[in-house]
Amino acid sequence: MSSTNITKILDRLHQAIPNPKTELHYKTPFELLVAVILSAQSTDVTVNKATANLFAIANTPQKILDLGEKKLKGYIKSIGLFNTKAANIIKSCNILIAKHNSKIPGTREDLESLPGVGRKTANVILNVIFNQPTIAVDTHIFRVSNRIPLATGSTPLIVEKKLTALIPERYRHDAHHLLVLHGRYTCTAKKPHCDKCVINNLCSYPFKTSKVGTL
C-alpha cells in the first residue's frame, strides 16, 4: 500500500476516533502493567472488572506481595490463565522492588525481563506511559493489518516492523490505539461492520459484508 493511502486511512480513523487510548482502566503505571499482563488472551472488559476490586486494596508492588499469590488469584480467577498470571505478577513485583525501587522501568530490556511481560506488553507500556511511538501488535492489529492490507506478515513481529516503517511520523504514537479500536469495534474477526467503516473504499478485503459507507 502506498504511503498516501496509509495516510488517508489513518486520517479517517483519527477523525472517527479523535481521542484514541487504551480501554484498560488504570491510575498508575504499575496498575497499567498489571492490567496489560492480565489482558493476554482476555478481554479488556473482563480485566477491568477484576482490577477494579484488586486495585482498591492492592495497587503497588509491595501491596500485591502483602496480599499474597493465593489471595491475588481470588481477585483474578475470572481471567484466563489466572494461575500463571498471578505467579508472574508476584515475581515481577519482587523484581520491581529489588531492582527498580518499585518503579516501572522505561526500557524495553528491563520491561521484558519481568515475568509475564513480552514484546507486546512492553510496547504498550512504552507507548502509554513513556510516550514512545511503539506499536503493540495484538490480535486486532494483526487481523486489520493483514486484512486491509496495511502490512502483511505471518507473525506479529513482522507486522510490527512493517507498520513502524510505513506509518507517517505524526501517527506513530496513536496508530496503535487507532488500529486496535478499529479492529475491536468495526473490523471485527467474524463479521466486520463494513457498512459503517470509514475506510471501506480504501480497503482491499475481498469478503466485505457491504460496499456501503465509502467516502
C-alpha positions in Angstrom: 0.0 0.0 0.0 1.2 3.5 -0.9 2.2 6.0 1.8 -0.6 8.2 0.5 -3.3 5.6 1.1 -1.9 4.8 4.6 -2.1 8.5 5.5 -5.7 8.7 4.2 -6.6 5.6 6.2 -5.1 7.0 9.4 -6.6 10.4 8.8 -10.1 8.9 8.6 -9.6 6.7 11.6 -8.4 9.6 13.6 -11.5 11.6 12.5 -13.7 8.7 13.7 -11.7 8.1 16.8 -10.3 11.6 17.8 -9.1 10.5 21.3 -7.6 7.0 20.8 -6.4 5.4 24.0 -6.3 2.1 25.9 -9.5 0.9 27.3 -7.8 -0.7 30.3 -8.6 1.1 33.5 -5.6 2.3 35.4 -4.4 5.2 37.6 -0.7 4.5 37.9 2.0 2.9 35.6 2.1 -0.1 37.9 -1.7 -0.6 37.6 -1.4 -0.5 33.8 1.5 -3.0 33.8 -0.7 -5.5 35.9 -3.7 -4.8 33.7 -1.7 -5.5 30.5 -0.2 -8.7 31.9 -3.7 -9.8 32.8 -5.1 -8.9 29.3 -3.2 -11.6 27.4 -5.9 -13.8 25.9 -8.6 -12.0 27.8 -10.8 -9.0 27.1 -10.3 -5.5 28.5 -13.9 -5.7 29.9 -13.0 -8.8 31.9 -9.7 -7.4 33.1 -11.3 -4.1 34.2 -14.0 -5.9 36.3 -11.2 -7.9 38.1 -8.8 -5.0 38.6 -11.5 -2.6 39.9 -11.7 -4.8 43.1 -8.0 -5.7 43.1 -6.6 -2.2 42.8 -8.9 -0.9 45.5 -6.9 -2.9 48.0 -3.5 -3.6 46.3 -2.1 -1.3 43.6 1.6 -1.2 44.4 4.3 -4.0 44.2 4.5 -4.2 47.9 0.8 -4.3 48.5 0.5 -7.1 45.9 3.2 -9.0 47.8 1.4 -8.4 51.1 -1.8 -9.7 49.5 0.0 -12.9 48.5 -0.4 -15.1 45.5 -3.3 -17.1 46.8 -5.5 -14.1 47.5 -4.3 -12.5 44.3 -5.7 -15.5 42.4 -9.0 -14.9 44.1 -9.3 -11.5 42.6 -8.3 -12.5 39.0 -9.8 -16.0 38.8 -12.3 -14.8 36.2 -9.4 -14.1 33.8 -7.9 -16.8 31.6 -4.6 -18.4 32.7 -5.0 -16.7 36.1 -2.7 -19.1 37.9 0.2 -18.4 35.6 -0.5 -14.7 35.5 -0.7 -14.5 39.3 2.7 -16.2 39.6 4.2 -13.8 37.1 2.8 -10.7 38.8 4.2 -11.8 42.1 7.6 -12.5 40.5 7.5 -9.1 38.7 6.7 -7.3 41.9 9.7 -8.8 43.6 11.9 -7.6 40.7 10.4 -4.2 40.7 11.1 -3.7 44.4 14.6 -5.2 44.3 15.9 -3.6 41.1 13.7 -0.6 40.2 12.7 1.0 43.6 9.1 -0.2 42.8 9.0 2.0 39.7 8.1 0.8 36.2 11.3 0.8 34.1 11.4 2.8 30.8 13.5 0.5 28.6 12.4 -2.5 26.6 15.2 -4.6 28.0 14.1 -4.0 31.6 10.4 -4.4 30.9 10.9 -7.7 29.0 13.0 -9.0 31.9 9.8 -9.0 34.0 7.9 -12.4 34.1 4.8 -12.2 32.0 6.0 -9.2 30.0 6.7 -9.9 26.4 7.2 -7.6 23.4 3.6 -6.7 23.1 3.2 -5.8 26.7 6.4 -3.8 26.7 5.3 -1.9 23.7 2.0 -0.9 25.4 3.9 0.4 28.5 6.4 2.3 26.4 3.7 3.8 24.3 1.2 4.8 27.0 3.4 5.5 30.0 6.6 6.7 28.3 5.0 8.3 25.2 7.2 6.3 22.7 5.9 5.6 19.2 5.6 1.8 19.6 3.0 -0.5 18.1 1.9 -3.4 20.1 0.6 -5.9 17.6 -2.3 -7.7 19.3 -4.9 -9.9 17.6 -6.8 -6.9 16.4 -3.9 -5.1 14.8 -2.6 -8.3 13.3 -6.0 -9.0 11.7 -6.6 -5.5 10.5 -3.1 -5.0 9.1 -3.3 -8.2 7.1 -6.9 -7.7 6.0 -6.9 -4.1 4.6 -3.9 -4.8 4.0 -1.7 -2.2 5.6 1.2 -4.5 6.4 1.1 -8.2 5.8 3.0 -10.8 7.8 2.9 -14.2 9.3 3.9 -13.1 12.8 3.2 -10.1 15.0 6.8 -9.0 14.9 6.9 -8.9 11.1 3.7 -6.8 11.1 5.1 -4.5 13.8 8.3 -3.8 11.9 6.4 -3.2 8.6 3.9 -0.8 10.3 6.7 1.0 12.1 8.4 1.6 8.8 5.3 2.6 6.9 3.3 4.8 9.2 3.9 8.6 8.9 5.7 10.2 11.9 2.7 12.1 13.1 0.7 8.9 13.6 3.4 6.7 15.0 2.2 7.2 18.6 -1.5 7.0 18.0 -1.6 4.3 15.3 -1.5 1.5 17.9 -4.7 2.6 19.5 -6.4 3.6 16.3 -5.9 0.2 14.8 -6.8 -1.7 18.0 -10.1 0.2 18.4 -10.9 -0.1 14.7 -10.4 -3.8 14.9 -12.3 -4.2 18.2 -15.5 -2.4 17.1 -15.6 -2.2 13.3 -13.2 -4.5 11.5 -14.2 -7.5 13.7 -13.0 -11.0 13.2 -16.1 -12.9 12.1 -18.4 -10.3 10.6 -16.7 -6.9 10.0 -19.1 -3.9 10.0 -18.1 -2.8 6.5 -21.3 -0.7 6.1 -20.1 1.5 9.0 -16.4 1.6 8.0 -14.9 4.9 7.3 -12.1 3.4 5.2 -14.3 1.0 3.2 -13.2 2.3 -0.2 -9.6 2.2 0.8 -9.7 -1.4 2.0 -9.0 -4.3 -0.4 -10.5 -7.0 1.8 -12.3 -9.3 -0.8 -15.0 -10.5 1.6 -16.6 -7.2 2.7 -20.0 -7.5 4.2 -21.2 -4.4 2.4 -19.9 -1.8 0.0 -22.0 0.9 1.7 -20.3 3.8 3.6 -17.4 4.6 1.3 -16.1 8.1 1.5 
